[in-house]
Structures are given as C-alpha cells and as structure tokens.
Amino acid sequence: MVLLDGFDLVVLGVVIPTLIDQHHLGFTASSTTVAATLSLVGVAIGAALSGPVADRVGRRRALLAAVALFSVATIALPLSPSIEVFDAWRLIGGIGLGACMPVALTLMSEYSDTTRKATASTLTMTGYHTGAVIAALVGLAFLPSWTAVFYVGGVAGLLLLPMLWFKLPESEAFLAARADATRPSIRTLFAGHLARTTIGIWIGSFMGLLLVYGLNTWLPKLMHDAGYSLATSLSLLLMLNIGAIAGLVLAGAVADRRGTKSTILLWFGASAVLLALLSVRIDSSVLLNGLVFVTGMFVFSAQVLVYAYVTQAYPAPVRGTALGLAASVGRLGAIFGPTLTGALIASGQGHPWGFYLFALVAALAVIALAVIPRAGTAAPSAREDGAVQLAAGNGA
C-alpha cells in the first residue's frame, strides 16, 4: 500500500515530459509545474487531516478512505477534459496520498513489537522508494502512452481495497484508547513536556523533507553545474535513492538498538557533513558515487526516523494526529526546498552554495531535535497511553 503511495506521488513526474511534448490539453512547462505544486499542497492538506480523522474514526477506516481517494483521482487524471480539471484531480489525489503515509506508519508502529518500532517505520518507507522506482519502470514500458501509467497505479489501488477491507485489522492501541472516555484534542500536543517535543519535531520534519525534495529535484543540476557530465549527474540521482533504501534498513535497526533520538541526531549530523563534502569536486568516479550513496543513506532515513520518534513519543489517543501534523509541516518544507534551491540556481549560485544550504538545513535539524525530551525505546502500552494522556492534560 505504501508502495502504491510512492508510485502515485511520483507518477506525474514520470509523464510530465510526454505531456509537454504531446501538448496534451495545452500543457506547458509552467502549467505542469502548477499541477506538481498542487499535488504537494494536497499532500500537506491530507497529512494534516489524516491524524485527527484516524484518531477519531480509526486507523483502518482512514487508510481505506485514503487509498480509495488517491486511486480514483489517479484514474480520473487521463480522463480530464481540461488543465483545470486535471489540476483539481491532482489536488484531490494529493489529499489521499498525504493521508496514506502517516496513517500507515501509525498502524505499523502499533502493530509492531515494542523493541522494533523504528525498524517498522523505516522498513515501511522502503515501499515508498520502491514504488517510485516501479513508476519509472512502468513509464519506460508504456510511454509515450502516458495514460496507461496512471491507469496502472489507480487500478492497482482499487484492487488493493478488498484485501485491506477483509484482512486489515484495527489497531488494538486505538481500540483501547477509544474505550477511554477522554477525548484529546490538538492542544494535547502542546501540553506539558509534549510542547517542546512537538515544536522540535515540526522543525525537524520541515528541514528533513526540505532536504529530501530539494536534493531529488536539483541534485542533477547542481552536479552538472559543478562540471560533471549530464549522464553522470543523472546517474548520481539514482545512486542517491539506492542509498536511501539501504539507509532505511540500517537506520531502523540502529535506532532500535541505540535509541531513536540519538540516532536521529547522528543521522542529521552526518548528513550535514556529507552534504558539505558534495560541494567539493571529486574526479574519482568510485569516490563520487560512494559519497552520494552514503549521503542518500543518511539524508532520507533521517526524515523517516523523525516519524519513528513520533510513534514513540506520543500516547495512542493523539498519535495519529501528531504524526499527521508532523508530516504536514514537513510537506511545507517539501514545497520550500525546491523553490529556494531553484532560486539559488537561477541566480548562478547553485554550486557550491546549494550544498552549503543543504548542510545548514541538516545542522538546524540537529539543533531543533537536540532539545526535545528523550522518548523511551518503546512506546507505552495502549492502557499506559491513557494514563500518559491524562497526566499531560493535568500538567497543562
């Protein structure tokens, strides 16, 4: 299911060149940029809404609704009679996509063994990157028939719904929390010690997705400006994302063994150093690819570790809300990162200042996350969650 989320989120990027070349509906570079931006706006909205909805109606129902929404919207895209309708469907689909990931991570955390919650989060997110790779492969198989690419993703989502309906159980933590008469609100996220946690996590999530989207959007251009060939620059983007998958597997295991907070700080700190090193031209192909691979390992999984920490730091009644809002704030960074980096490139300062900017962003994430309280290596049990919730409310 997260694989389909990754597929549908990047599928527009796969078909944009074809949309422009075929002048479908009159698409141009600027109008496709609007569609891509609206998709990210929808993702931010969906992430913000998903938490309160999941905490009220349940993780299972929220996830089913999210999958249905983005699947239908994806199928509707190639049927759009105008750019405006296309944009509207992309915004609607983005809402479903944005809601899917936080709810899925919350479910996985609450299903998982208490000693492997970070691993559950990071392994879940490998599905996202796998879906992105599959989207590219499907595009290669079907293009220039770009409509088939959307149909594959949308139909796959609809086919998944019956299995989710019959096989996906509701979270026991949610059911136990619902039995409690207490109805927490968003204000709970700022009650007592949680206020410092929430602010630090929001800043860390913003910075983390700024790095992810900024690098995925502009790494080839930054490397090309540094003097590398276009082919090399594009291959480095692939190497970055291969490193991301490896990093997700490693990060979860390390976090479960050494603690999630300390691992987040190490990962963002290493990211800052590695991103600064990328500003230096490297003539050795082996060293260059190795550096980019390791950079991908740390940068991408650092962001997911922030989500893993959320599942450990908040009680079950507000866990979905906390994760959804953290993801929503992060999506603002996803919009801001490519824009800011693009402005640097347009001014002729992309290299090396783009990498210096990324290094600074990672360092700011370290500072923001360093001040948050340390959560336990395992989240409280469902019944303990209620006690934590009441204690936080009384301490406000």
Secondary structure, 3 states (H helix, E strand, C coil): CHHHHHHHHHHHHHHHHHHHHCCHHHCCHHHHHHHHHHHHHHHHHHHHHHHHHHHHHCHHHHHHHHHHHHHHHHHHHHHCCCHHHHHHHHHHHHHHHHHHHHHHHHHHHHHCCCCCHHHHHHHHHHHHHHHHHHHHHHHHHHCCCHHHHHHHHHHHHHHHHHHHHHHCCCCHHHHHHHHCCCCCCHHHHHCCCHHHHHHHHHHHHHHHHHHHHHHHHHHHHHHHHCCCCHHHHHHHHHHHHHHHHHHHHHHHHHHHHHCHHHHHHHHHHHHHHHHHHCCCCCCCHHHHHHHHHHHHHHHHHHHHHHHHHHHHHCCHHHHHHHHHHHHHHHHHHHHHHHHHHHHHHHCCCHHHHHHHHHHHHHHHHHHHHHCCCCCCCCCCCHHHHHHHHHHHHHHC
